[in-house]
Amino acid sequence: MTTLAAAAIRPQELGDVGEYSVIASDIIYAGAAVGLVAASGHARPLVGGDRFVGFAEATVDNSSGAAAAKRVRTLIRGMIQLSVTDAVITDVGQAVYAQDDNAFSFNPVSGSFVGYVARYVSA
C-alpha cells in the first residue's frame, strides 16, 4: 500500500449524525424517527419494521420532489426524550420500539428498535 505524499481531504461526518436521501413525495419533520425503505434505501418518516437511522435534525420537505432530491440529517447516537407508552420508573434498561415516526412502546411487534430507556422523566 502506498503512503500519502500529500494531504488527502476526505469527506466526513461527526460520529453521531448521518445523512440519507429522502423518499419522493414526503415530508420528514424535525424530531421524527427516520427509517429506511428496504427496497430503495431512501429515508422516510419511520414506518414500523423500517431500519431506524436516527431522529431528524430539521424538517425536510420533499413533498414535490423526486427520490433523493433532498437529504435528511439524523442524530444517530445520544439520548433523546420520548413519550413511551406505559413507561414507568422501573423501565430503565428496557428496549424501546417505534411503530411510526412518533409512537414509541416496549412492543417489538410491528416496531423498529430505537434504543433503551436511559432515564425516566415523568408519567
Secondary structure, DSSP 8 states (H G I E B T S, - for coil): ----SS--------TTEEEEEB-TTEEE-TT-EEEE-TTT--EEE-BTTSEEEEEESS-EEETTS-TTSSEEEEE-SS-----BTT--GGGTT-EEEEEETTEEES--TT-EEEEE-------
